Amino acid sequence: MSATLRSLEGQDEANILREVQSALRGLRFGAVEITVHNGQVVQIERKEKFRLQQPASRQS
């Protein structure tokens, strides 16, 4: 990670961390994207993927 939360001017670091933790909670496959504009976190996006298992093929 190249930036630290301390560099995000005027924002509550603990609140940002809580939101990131919330986005990560329960995520098995996917991504969490944090968007920063002018040194401010403006968006936290959670993209979740669901892996579907194909049933085993029956061989006769």
RAJOUR-V15657 format. One record per helix or strand. SS is the DSSP state (h for helix, s for strand). FROM is the first residue (numbers start at 1). TO is the last residue. If there is no record, write none. Layout:
SS FROM TO
SS FROM TO
This chain:
h 5 7
h 13 24
s 30 37
s 40 48
